[in-house]
Amino acid sequence: MSRKWFSVTALVIAAIVLLSVSSCGNKQELTSISIQPGVETFGASNIPVIDDTGLNVQLRALGTYVHPPVTKDITDQVIWASNTVDMVTVTPAGLIAATGNACGGTLISATVQTNADASGLSASGAVVTGYMTANVVCFSSTGGGGGGIGEPTLTINFAGAGTGIVSTSPSGFSCPSTDISCVTSFPTGTPVTLTATPVGTSVFGGFAGGCTGTTCTILLQSNTTVTATFN
């Protein structure tokens, strides 16, 4: 009888050891990335955009892990990117800077593209990305943001559960969906083309309001509102 209980006890101990080894063997997994600060704004409505050239801020990327739960600074381990390099650039070390070429808003991303564990960094999926919003305030001699006195305004609103950016030509004005709504202005009679760029796995669903469809060019004669849908 004692041999039987000894055998059972030995099996239980062996199973516990195997489970422990298996648990310890799990790689620490990156589940999300947050960027600090989450929003940064350069310039002012009474300062020409060109004068914002070189204004910069250092970003930090914080990774949230499981096995065990912990948050780490991974600023130097992510891939940084700007959605609108004509407006704001970002270095491989996470330093963002205004270019002085365009105003509006853009998304800055920090991405881990592999779950290899060579440097202690692993991800639960193929890609983990975090975002922040960088804004450059448009110049206005009246201090109100946008264009000159009496010029018609263009308002861009967003709908849908996806994310993306709407940019304009001319001017290079850019509006990320994280801003919910953006307003700019142009001289009366300016033909303005809107371009929608989905972010990540989002899909552009089309424009509505001042124009419809997936492409949009408006001859701006009066205040106009356009809604862009990203799903």
C-alpha positions, 0 to 999 in steps of 0.5 A, spaced: 500 500 500 505 504 501 508 503 495 502 505 491 501 511 495 509 513 494 508 512 486 501 516 486 505 522 490 511 521 485 506 522 479 503 528 482 510 532 484 512 530 477 506 533 474 507 540 478 514 540 476 512 540 469 507 545 469 511 549 473 517 549 468 512 550 462 509 556 465 516 559 466 518 557 459 512 562 457 515 568 453 513 575 456 508 578 451 507 585 449 499 586 449 499 594 448 503 600 447 502 607 449 505 613 447 507 619 452 505 625 451 498 622 447 497 629 444 502 635 442 501 641 439 506 646 435 505 653 434 499 658 434 494 661 430 498 668 430 505 665 428 506 663 421 507 655 420 514 656 417 516 659 424 514 653 427 520 649 423 524 645 428 520 645 434 520 638 437 518 634 443 521 627 445 516 621 445 516 615 450 513 609 448 511 604 454 509 597 453 504 593 457 506 586 458 503 579 461 507 573 464 508 577 468 504 584 468 508 589 467 509 596 464 516 598 461 519 603 457 521 601 450 522 607 446 528 605 443 525 598 441 519 600 437 519 603 430 517 610 429 513 613 424 509 619 422 503 619 417 504 626 414 512 627 414 510 634 410 507 636 417 511 633 423 517 628 422 519 623 427 526 620 428 528 613 430 529 615 437 522 618 438 523 625 437 518 629 433 519 636 430 515 640 426 517 641 419 514 648 417 511 646 411 504 644 413 499 645 418 493 640 421 494 634 425 497 627 424 498 621 427 505 618 430 505 611 431 510 606 435 510 599 432 513 592 434 513 588 428 515 581 431 514 577 436 522 574 436 525 574 443 532 576 442 532 582 446 527 580 451 521 583 447 516 579 444 509 580 442 502 576 442 501 578 435 505 579 429 504 587 430 503 591 436 502 599 435 500 605 439 498 612 436 499 619 439 496 625 435 501 631 433 498 638 431 501 644 428 496 650 428 494 654 422 496 661 421 491 666 421 492 674 422 485 674 426 488 669 431 482 665 430 485 659 426 485 657 419 485 662 413 484 670 412 478 674 413 471 672 410 474 666 407 469 660 406 471 654 411 471 647 410 469 642 416 471 635 416 467 630 421 468 623 422 463 617 422 464 609 423 468 605 428 475 605 424 481 610 424 484 614 418 486 621 416 483 626 411 488 631 407 487 637 403 490 639 396 492 645 396 495 647 403 497 640 405 492 641 411 491 634 415 486 632 420 486 625 423 479 622 425 482 622 433 480 629 432 473 628 431 472 634 427 477 639 424 476 646 420 480 650 415 479 655 410 481 657 403 480 663 398 473 663 395 473 659 389 479 654 390 478 647 388 480 643 394 481 635 393 480 631 399 484 624 400 482 619 405 488 614 408 485 609 413 490 607 419 491 600 420 486 595 419 481 600 418 477 601 411 475 608 408 467 608 407 466 614 403 465 621 403 458 624 405 455 631 405 459 637 401 461 631 396 459 623 396 463 617 394 470 615 395 474 621 392 472 628 393 473 635 390 470 641 392 469 648 389 469 652 395 464 658 394 461 657 401 462 654 408 462 647 407 462 640 411 464 633 409 463 627 413 469 621 412 467 614 414 472 609 416 470 602 418 
